[in-house]
Amino acid sequence: MDLSFWLKLSLSFAVGSLWVTLTTLSAERYGSRIGGLIGGLPSTALVSLLFIGLTQTPQAAAEAATVIPLVQAINAVFVVVYLRFMWRGLAFGLGSALLAWFDLTSILVASGLRSIWLSVAGWLLLAALCYLVVERWMEVPSQGKVRASYAPAQIAYRALFGGTVIAFAVLMGKLGGPVYGGVFATFPAMFFSTLAVTYRTGGADFSRAVAKSLMISGSINVPLYAIVARWLYPELGLALGTAIALAFSCGTGYLTYRFMRAKLS
């Protein structure tokens, strides 16, 4: 493994540690809507595309962004399955969600999808279906803040757990070969880490509420970031393209927050 991979692994661990900690603390202090909103912003997607652009070319990063919209919709399926089965315990809920996710992403990787239009169409259809399932047939009310320990050891645990899960996904993406390497490259490590931590600190109902907000935020903000980055990278280059995509993501994040305030009980 070359030096660039170890840099990516270290950066993934750092971003994962920071983002999982920020997401879970925000959920506990300000409620499930805020925590889920933050967790669904394009953190790992940003790092992944930026790293590809730095180590290869902006065009390569743009091509890598092609599949992200549809993959993020599959991540929404991960959340739906978790919500359906978590009543049997955290391990069963996350295990069932992972199994469904691996099945769907394996099919996607084997298909060799290269069309942004098919990716976008699949994203819109699947994300809308997942939202309707959760909103119409699952009772998942939003939750307010919860009491949780903020001792240094507790914060360190969250950072270590989140960073480790995301770094593990990156490592397996490198070692898993062409098929499962592609699968692990899109692993919902942020969702997995956040749901596990919130279940432990706030209980099942709190984790369910965060999961719903995560699904909505992630299904909107990550695909839109990827689409904008894919469009801008070849024309404007990596730095300017990332800056504009980030600014755009701030706008979509605000609109997502407004939507969640209006729609989520």
The 8 nearest C-alpha neighbors of each residue, nearest first, counted from 0:
[[1, 4, 2, 5, 3, 173, 174, 170],
 [2, 0, 3, 4, 5, 6, 7, 173],
 [1, 3, 5, 4, 6, 0, 7, 8],
 [4, 2, 6, 5, 1, 7, 54, 0],
 [3, 5, 7, 6, 2, 1, 8, 0],
 [6, 4, 8, 2, 7, 3, 9, 1],
 [5, 7, 3, 9, 4, 8, 10, 2],
 [8, 6, 4, 10, 5, 9, 11, 3],
 [7, 9, 5, 11, 6, 10, 166, 4],
 [10, 8, 6, 12, 11, 7, 5, 13],
 [9, 11, 7, 13, 12, 8, 6, 14],
 [10, 12, 8, 14, 9, 13, 166, 15],
 [13, 11, 162, 166, 15, 9, 10, 14],
 [12, 14, 10, 16, 15, 11, 162, 17],
 [15, 13, 17, 11, 16, 12, 18, 10],
 [14, 16, 162, 12, 18, 161, 13, 17],
 [17, 15, 158, 162, 161, 13, 14, 19],
 [16, 18, 14, 20, 15, 19, 21, 13],
 [19, 17, 21, 15, 20, 16, 22, 14],
 [18, 20, 22, 21, 161, 16, 17, 15],
 [21, 19, 17, 18, 23, 22, 158, 157],
 [20, 22, 18, 24, 19, 23, 25, 17],
 [23, 21, 34, 19, 25, 38, 20, 24],
 [22, 24, 26, 20, 25, 21, 19, 34],
 [23, 25, 27, 21, 26, 22, 20, 28],
 [26, 24, 34, 28, 22, 23, 27, 29],
 [34, 25, 27, 30, 31, 23, 24, 29],
 [28, 26, 144, 145, 24, 25, 30, 29],
 [27, 29, 144, 25, 26, 24, 30, 145],
 [30, 28, 144, 26, 25, 27, 33, 143],
 [31, 29, 143, 144, 26, 32, 142, 27],
 [30, 32, 209, 26, 34, 142, 33, 208],
 [33, 31, 35, 212, 34, 30, 36, 209],
 [34, 32, 36, 35, 31, 30, 26, 29],
 [26, 35, 33, 25, 22, 31, 37, 36],
 [34, 36, 213, 212, 38, 209, 32, 37],
 [35, 37, 33, 216, 39, 34, 38, 32],
 [38, 36, 34, 39, 40, 35, 22, 33],
 [37, 39, 35, 22, 36, 40, 213, 34],
 [40, 38, 217, 216, 213, 36, 37, 35],
 [39, 41, 37, 38, 220, 42, 217, 221],
 [42, 40, 221, 44, 45, 43, 220, 39],
 [41, 43, 45, 44, 40, 46, 14, 18],
 [42, 44, 46, 45, 47, 41, 14, 11],
 [45, 43, 47, 41, 46, 42, 48, 221],
 [44, 46, 42, 43, 48, 47, 41, 49],
 [47, 45, 43, 49, 44, 48, 50, 42],
 [46, 48, 44, 50, 49, 45, 43, 51],
 [49, 47, 51, 60, 50, 45, 46, 44],
 [48, 50, 52, 46, 47, 51, 45, 53],
 [49, 51, 53, 47, 52, 48, 46, 54],
 [52, 50, 48, 60, 54, 53, 49, 55],
 [51, 53, 57, 56, 60, 49, 55, 50],
 [52, 54, 50, 51, 55, 49, 56, 57],
 [53, 55, 51, 52, 50, 56, 3, 49],
 [56, 54, 52, 51, 53, 59, 57, 60],
 [55, 57, 52, 59, 58, 53, 60, 54],
 [58, 56, 52, 60, 232, 59, 237, 233],
 [57, 59, 61, 56, 233, 60, 62, 232],
 [58, 60, 62, 56, 61, 57, 63, 55],
 [61, 59, 52, 63, 57, 48, 51, 58],
 [62, 60, 229, 58, 64, 59, 63, 232],
 [61, 63, 59, 64, 60, 65, 58, 229],
 [64, 62, 60, 61, 65, 59, 66, 48],
 [63, 65, 61, 67, 62, 225, 66, 229],
 [66, 64, 115, 62, 63, 67, 113, 118],
 [65, 67, 64, 68, 69, 118, 70, 63],
 [66, 68, 70, 64, 69, 65, 71, 222],
 [69, 67, 222, 71, 122, 70, 66, 119],
 [68, 70, 122, 118, 72, 71, 67, 121],
 [71, 69, 73, 67, 72, 68, 66, 74],
 [70, 72, 74, 68, 73, 69, 67, 218],
 [71, 73, 75, 126, 69, 122, 74, 70],
 [74, 72, 76, 70, 75, 71, 77, 69],
 [73, 75, 71, 77, 72, 76, 187, 70],
 [74, 76, 72, 78, 73, 77, 214, 79],
 [75, 77, 73, 79, 74, 78, 80, 129],
 [78, 76, 96, 74, 75, 80, 79, 100],
 [77, 79, 81, 75, 76, 80, 82, 210],
 [80, 78, 76, 82, 81, 77, 83, 75],
 [79, 81, 83, 96, 77, 82, 78, 76],
 [82, 80, 92, 78, 96, 79, 83, 84],
 [83, 81, 79, 80, 85, 84, 78, 207],
 [82, 84, 80, 81, 85, 79, 86, 92],
 [83, 85, 92, 86, 81, 82, 87, 80],
 [84, 86, 92, 88, 87, 81, 89, 82],
 [87, 85, 84, 88, 92, 83, 203, 89],
 [88, 86, 85, 84, 91, 92, 89, 90],
 [89, 87, 85, 91, 86, 90, 92, 84],
 [88, 90, 92, 91, 85, 93, 87, 195],
 [89, 91, 93, 92, 88, 94, 85, 87],
 [92, 90, 94, 88, 89, 93, 95, 87],
 [93, 91, 85, 81, 84, 89, 95, 94],
 [92, 94, 96, 90, 95, 91, 81, 89],
 [95, 93, 91, 97, 96, 92, 90, 98],
 [94, 96, 98, 92, 97, 93, 91, 99],
 [97, 95, 77, 80, 93, 81, 99, 94],
 [98, 96, 100, 94, 99, 95, 101, 93],
 [97, 99, 95, 101, 100, 96, 94, 102],
 [100, 98, 102, 96, 97, 101, 103, 95],
 [99, 101, 97, 103, 98, 102, 77, 104],
 [102, 100, 98, 104, 103, 99, 105, 97],
 [103, 101, 99, 105, 100, 104, 98, 106],
 [104, 102, 106, 100, 105, 101, 107, 99],
 [103, 105, 107, 101, 106, 102, 182, 108],
 [104, 106, 108, 102, 107, 103, 101, 109],
 [107, 105, 109, 103, 104, 108, 110, 102],
 [106, 108, 104, 110, 105, 109, 103, 111],
 [107, 109, 105, 110, 111, 106, 104, 178],
 [110, 108, 106, 111, 107, 105, 178, 112],
 [111, 109, 107, 108, 112, 106, 105, 113],
 [112, 110, 109, 108, 113, 107, 106, 114],
 [111, 113, 110, 114, 107, 66, 108, 118],
 [114, 112, 111, 115, 65, 66, 62, 118],
 [115, 113, 116, 117, 112, 118, 65, 66],
 [114, 116, 118, 65, 117, 119, 113, 66],
 [117, 115, 119, 118, 114, 120, 121, 65],
 [118, 116, 120, 114, 119, 115, 121, 112],
 [117, 119, 69, 115, 121, 116, 120, 66],
 [120, 118, 122, 116, 121, 117, 68, 115],
 [119, 121, 117, 123, 122, 118, 116, 124],
 [122, 120, 118, 124, 119, 123, 69, 125],
 [121, 123, 69, 119, 72, 125, 120, 68],
 [124, 122, 120, 126, 121, 125, 127, 119],
 [123, 125, 121, 127, 122, 126, 120, 128],
 [124, 126, 128, 122, 127, 123, 72, 121],
 [127, 125, 72, 129, 123, 128, 122, 124],
 [128, 126, 130, 124, 125, 129, 123, 131],
 [127, 129, 125, 131, 126, 130, 132, 124],
 [130, 128, 132, 126, 131, 127, 125, 133],
 [129, 131, 127, 133, 128, 132, 134, 126],
 [130, 132, 134, 128, 129, 133, 135, 127],
 [133, 131, 129, 136, 130, 135, 134, 128],
 [134, 132, 137, 130, 131, 136, 135, 129],
 [133, 135, 131, 132, 130, 136, 137, 138],
 [134, 136, 131, 132, 133, 137, 138, 130],
 [137, 135, 132, 133, 134, 138, 131, 139],
 [138, 136, 133, 139, 134, 135, 132, 83],
 [137, 139, 140, 136, 134, 133, 135, 208],
 [138, 140, 208, 137, 207, 141, 211, 133],
 [141, 139, 264, 208, 138, 142, 263, 207],
 [140, 142, 208, 264, 31, 263, 139, 32],
 [143, 141, 31, 30, 205, 208, 140, 144],
 [144, 142, 30, 31, 145, 29, 141, 27],
 [143, 145, 30, 27, 28, 29, 26, 142],
 [146, 144, 27, 147, 201, 143, 28, 30],
 [145, 147, 144, 27, 148, 201, 28, 200],
 [148, 146, 200, 145, 149, 27, 201, 28],
 [147, 149, 150, 153, 146, 200, 154, 151],
 [148, 150, 153, 154, 151, 147, 152, 24],
 [149, 151, 153, 152, 148, 154, 155, 147],
 [152, 150, 154, 153, 155, 149, 156, 148],
 [151, 153, 155, 150, 154, 156, 149, 157],
 [154, 152, 156, 150, 155, 151, 149, 157],
 [155, 153, 151, 157, 156, 152, 149, 158],
 [154, 156, 152, 158, 153, 157, 159, 151],
 [157, 155, 153, 159, 154, 158, 160, 152],
 [156, 158, 160, 154, 155, 159, 20, 161],
 [157, 159, 16, 155, 161, 156, 160, 20],
 [160, 158, 156, 162, 157, 161, 163, 155],
 [159, 161, 157, 163, 162, 158, 156, 164],
 [162, 160, 16, 192, 158, 15, 164, 163],
 [161, 163, 12, 16, 15, 159, 165, 160],
 [162, 164, 166, 160, 161, 165, 167, 159],
 [165, 163, 167, 161, 166, 162, 188, 160],
 [164, 166, 188, 168, 162, 167, 163, 15],
 [165, 167, 169, 12, 163, 168, 164, 11],
 [168, 166, 170, 164, 165, 169, 163, 171],
 [167, 169, 165, 171, 166, 183, 170, 172],
 [170, 168, 172, 166, 167, 171, 184, 165],
 [171, 169, 167, 173, 172, 168, 166, 174],
 [172, 170, 174, 168, 173, 175, 169, 167],
 [171, 173, 180, 183, 169, 184, 170, 175],
 [172, 174, 170, 171, 180, 175, 169, 176],
 [175, 173, 171, 172, 176, 170, 180, 179],
 [174, 176, 180, 179, 171, 172, 173, 177],
 [175, 177, 180, 178, 174, 179, 173, 172],
 [176, 178, 180, 179, 181, 175, 172, 182],
 [179, 177, 180, 181, 176, 108, 182, 109],
 [180, 178, 182, 175, 181, 176, 177, 183],
 [179, 181, 172, 175, 176, 177, 178, 183],
 [180, 182, 184, 179, 178, 183, 177, 172],
 [181, 183, 179, 180, 184, 185, 104, 105],
 [184, 182, 172, 186, 185, 180, 168, 181],
 [183, 185, 181, 172, 182, 186, 169, 180],
 [184, 186, 183, 182, 187, 70, 181, 67],
 [185, 187, 183, 188, 184, 168, 182, 165],
 [188, 186, 190, 189, 191, 74, 185, 77],
 [187, 189, 191, 165, 190, 186, 164, 192],
 [188, 190, 192, 191, 187, 193, 19, 165],
 [189, 191, 193, 187, 188, 192, 194, 213],
 [192, 190, 188, 194, 189, 193, 187, 195],
 [193, 191, 195, 161, 189, 190, 194, 188],
 [192, 194, 196, 190, 195, 191, 19, 197],
 [195, 193, 197, 191, 196, 192, 206, 198],
 [194, 196, 192, 198, 193, 197, 191, 199],
 [195, 197, 199, 193, 198, 194, 192, 200],
 [198, 196, 200, 206, 194, 199, 201, 195],
 [199, 197, 202, 206, 195, 203, 196, 201],
 [198, 200, 196, 197, 202, 201, 195, 203],
 [199, 201, 197, 198, 202, 147, 196, 148],
 [202, 200, 205, 197, 198, 199, 145, 206],
 [201, 203, 198, 205, 204, 199, 200, 206],
 [202, 204, 206, 198, 205, 207, 201, 85],
 [205, 203, 207, 206, 202, 208, 201, 142],
 [204, 206, 208, 201, 207, 203, 202, 142],
 [205, 207, 198, 209, 197, 203, 208, 204],
 [208, 206, 210, 204, 205, 209, 203, 82],
 [207, 209, 141, 205, 211, 210, 206, 31],
 [208, 210, 31, 206, 35, 212, 211, 207],
 [211, 209, 207, 213, 208, 212, 206, 214],
 [210, 212, 214, 208, 213, 209, 207, 215],
 [213, 211, 35, 209, 215, 214, 210, 32],
 [214, 212, 35, 210, 39, 216, 211, 215],
 [213, 215, 211, 217, 75, 212, 216, 218],
 [214, 216, 212, 218, 213, 217, 219, 211],
 [217, 215, 39, 36, 213, 219, 218, 214],
 [218, 216, 39, 214, 219, 220, 221, 215],
 [217, 219, 215, 216, 214, 71, 72, 220],
 [220, 218, 216, 217, 221, 222, 223, 215],
 [219, 221, 223, 217, 40, 222, 216, 224],
 [220, 222, 41, 224, 217, 223, 219, 40],
 [223, 221, 68, 225, 224, 220, 219, 226],
 [222, 224, 226, 220, 225, 221, 227, 219],
 [223, 225, 221, 227, 222, 226, 244, 248],
 [226, 224, 222, 228, 223, 64, 227, 229],
 [225, 227, 223, 229, 228, 224, 222, 230],
 [226, 228, 230, 224, 229, 225, 244, 231],
 [229, 227, 225, 231, 230, 226, 244, 232],
 [230, 228, 61, 226, 227, 231, 232, 64],
 [229, 231, 227, 228, 232, 226, 233, 61],
 [230, 232, 240, 228, 234, 235, 229, 233],
 [231, 233, 236, 240, 57, 237, 235, 234],
 [234, 232, 58, 231, 236, 57, 235, 230],
 [235, 233, 231, 232, 236, 230, 240, 57],
 [236, 234, 232, 240, 231, 239, 233, 237],
 [237, 235, 232, 240, 233, 238, 234, 239],
 [236, 238, 240, 232, 57, 239, 241, 52],
 [239, 237, 241, 240, 236, 242, 235, 232],
 [240, 238, 242, 241, 237, 235, 236, 243],
 [239, 241, 231, 232, 237, 243, 238, 242],
 [242, 240, 244, 238, 239, 243, 237, 245],
 [243, 241, 239, 245, 240, 244, 238, 246],
 [242, 244, 246, 245, 240, 241, 247, 239],
 [243, 245, 247, 241, 246, 242, 228, 227],
 [246, 244, 248, 242, 247, 243, 241, 249],
 [245, 247, 243, 249, 248, 244, 242, 250],
 [246, 248, 244, 250, 245, 249, 243, 251],
 [249, 247, 245, 251, 250, 246, 252, 224],
 [250, 248, 252, 246, 247, 251, 245, 253],
 [249, 251, 247, 253, 248, 252, 254, 246],
 [250, 252, 248, 254, 253, 249, 255, 220],
 [251, 253, 255, 249, 250, 254, 248, 256],
 [254, 252, 256, 250, 255, 251, 249, 257],
 [253, 255, 251, 257, 256, 252, 258, 250],
 [256, 254, 252, 258, 253, 257, 251, 259],
 [255, 257, 253, 259, 254, 258, 260, 252],
 [258, 256, 254, 260, 255, 259, 261, 253],
 [257, 259, 255, 261, 256, 260, 262, 254],
 [260, 258, 256, 262, 263, 261, 257, 255],
 [261, 259, 257, 258, 262, 263, 256, 32],
 [260, 262, 258, 259, 263, 257, 264, 256],
 [263, 261, 259, 260, 258, 264, 257, 134],
 [264, 262, 259, 260, 261, 141, 140, 258],
 [263, 140, 141, 262, 260, 261, 139, 259]]
